[in-house]
Amino acid sequence: MKPAFKSTLKAVSAGAAACFALSASAATVTIATLNNPDMIELKKLSPAFEKANPDIKLNWVILEENVLRQRATTDITTGSGQFDVMTIGAYETPQWGKRGWLTPLTNLPASYDLNDVVKTARDGLSSGGQLYALPFYVESSMTYYRKDLFDKAGLKMPDQPTYDQIAQFADKLTDKANGQYGICLRGKAGWGENMAYGTTVVNTFGGRWFDEKWNAQLTSPEWKKAITFYVDLLKKNGPPGASSNGFNENLTLMSSGKCAMWIDATVAAGMLYNKSQSQIADKVGFAAAPIAVTPKGSHWLWAWALAIPKSSKQADSAKKFITWATSKEYIELVAKDEGWASVPPGTRQSTYARPEYQKAAPFGAFVLKAIETADPDHPTLKPVPYTGVQFVGIPEFQSFGTVVGQSISGAIAGQMTVDQALAAGNATADRAVKQAGYQK
């Protein structure tokens, strides 16, 4: 063999080997997330991460909220390692972290600036002082309303409305013949769908899920009054099929001009004020979440966060991705793509300090205050043995909370009375905590 040919062959072989080595070492990171607009935007912008990290390939699994929760829970409890990154919340993170199911997030790069992350968010995603997930966005709840419809009807939304006022406004602003509904609220069954909102109504009406001895309280006068109010309000002034509407469905209804009011997550503000996503961008006003007999537990606290299951075989690559997706750099990318009003809220003090954000997001300071004043440790008027504003912070809640949500959704749809729904829910909640050994 001629020497020149030999060296060419050698070079070709070396090149092929290098290519093979590169493809063999390219890590595929599988991300389970939900179909909310902020996560869809993350997927849209993620090629920027892949370009900067050619040795990492992202594989997206985008699911409806209730399905995501089921899939993530099954994956984590069985340790099947199907996902390298999971979008989970302030409910799951501390519990799963404590059980050793999540990779602790230590040694984050200095450029990440962990101290810039809102303390409420960090605390809610930690257990025993250890951080187990990075917040993608953090939210409380608030009241949105159509300023133009209020002006036309001669109504004024107070900064802190009561539920009695909300009901009066809804009565005056419902015009079903013209497809205008006084109020839109979550009716879709799920512990994080209708029960997230429904629990804040119960809290502010003076109710609680359990007393100090873990006896379920769903048949108490406070629950009956709160849920009857909520069901009647939706039946009288809500859109048709309200028992099927969750966050995304109501966001669509509100942004297309069908609702005079909507009480839901503060994260929706960025979408409602975005002219390319909302037909009412210049007509939307906001106020605090309504109260009844107590302000306690009237507005929730939630974080959608990115966590790495212990079962992931790509933990280092996954960490690189979640660090990027929750960074200052990522917030700048969204601002460039969708405008400052639409950047992921509630996570970084630096976002709220930006003049561009303050100008584009008139709701910014209000939202940050709502997040910082929500109190998961004291969520109710009477004392309780659990933490969590819109959820009960025990593993069993995921199951019984959803069953109760199904009964209440049935009451909205007219399939049963509120009393029947609450009696069934009370029995389910009592049985769950009894079997788990909470009741002594």
TAQUI-V37617 format. One record per backbone hydrogen bond with DSSP energy under -0.5 kcal/mol. CO is the residue of the C=O (numbers start at 1). NH is the residue of the N-H. Records with the same first field share a line. If there is no record, write none. Layout:
CO=NH  NH
//
This chain:
2=6
3=7
4=8
5=9
6=10
7=11
8=12
9=13
10=14
11=15
12=16
13=17
14=18
15=19
16=20
17=21
18=22
19=23
20=24
21=25
22=26
27=29  57
28=30
29=31  59
30=32  84  85
31=33  61
32=87
33=63
36=39  40
37=41
38=42
39=43
40=44
41=45
42=46
43=46
45=48
46=49  50
47=51
48=52
49=53
53=56
55=27
57=29
58=60
59=31
61=33  63
63=35
64=68
65=69
66=70
67=71
68=72
69=73
70=74
71=75
72=76
73=77
74=78
75=79  80  81
85=32
86=88  307
88=305
89=93
91=95
92=96
93=97
94=98
95=99
96=101  102
97=100
101=310
102=104
104=106
109=112  113
110=113
113=116
114=117
116=349
118=121  122
119=123
120=124
121=125
122=125
123=126
125=132  133
127=130
130=127
131=105
134=306
137=304
139=302
140=266
141=289
142=144  264
143=287
144=262
145=147  285
146=150
147=151
148=152
149=153
150=155
151=154
156=158
158=161
159=288
161=291
162=166
163=167
164=168
165=169
166=170
167=171
168=172
169=173
170=174
175=178  180
176=179
179=181
180=175
181=260
184=263
188=194
190=193  195
193=196  197
194=198
195=199
196=200
197=200  201
198=202
199=203
200=204
201=205
202=207
203=206
204=293  294
209=217
211=214
214=216
215=211
217=220
220=224
221=225
222=226
223=227
224=228
225=229
226=230
227=231
228=232
229=233
230=234
231=235
232=236
233=237
234=238
237=183
239=242
241=244
242=245
244=246
245=187  188
246=250
247=251
248=252
249=253
250=254
251=255
252=256
253=258  259
254=257
255=279
258=181
260=146
261=184
262=144  264
264=142
265=268
266=269
267=270  271
268=271  272
269=273
271=274
273=275
274=277  278
278=281
280=283  284
283=147  148
285=145
287=143
291=163
294=292
295=298
302=139
303=90  305
304=136  137
305=88  307
306=134
307=86  309
308=103
309=312
314=318
315=319
316=320
317=321
318=322
319=323
320=324
321=325
322=326
324=327
327=331
328=332
329=333
330=334
331=335
332=336
333=337
334=338  339
335=339
339=342
340=343
345=138
347=118
348=351  352
349=353
350=354
351=354
354=358
355=359
356=360
357=361
360=362
361=364
363=367
364=368
365=369
366=370
367=371
368=372
369=373
370=374
374=376
375=378
376=388
387=393
391=393
392=394
394=397
395=398
396=399  400
397=401
398=402
399=403
400=404
401=405
402=406
403=407
404=408
405=409
406=410
407=411
408=412
409=413
410=415  416
411=414
417=421
418=422
419=423
420=424
421=425
422=426
423=427
424=428
425=429
426=430
427=431
428=432
429=433
430=434
431=435
432=436
433=438  439
434=437
//
